[in-house]
């Protein structure tokens, strides 16, 4: 389970495997710290979609629903 606890070793190992199989292959890695936070508008929209999804889940089987969600 060493590969699960040592990211630097695992990345190097995977790069080596891929470069051997696909010469010229470039591996790009990203950090979760680089992701931007959601805007207030995005949070509001996600919350609305969750509420709609929750309501749809409570409908009787066989019901049909049109969801526009304002888009």
Secondary structure, 3 states (H helix, E strand, C coil): CHHHHCHHHHHHHHHHHHHHHCCCCCCCCCCHHHCCCCCHHHHHHHHHHHHHHHHHHCCCCCCCCCCCCCC
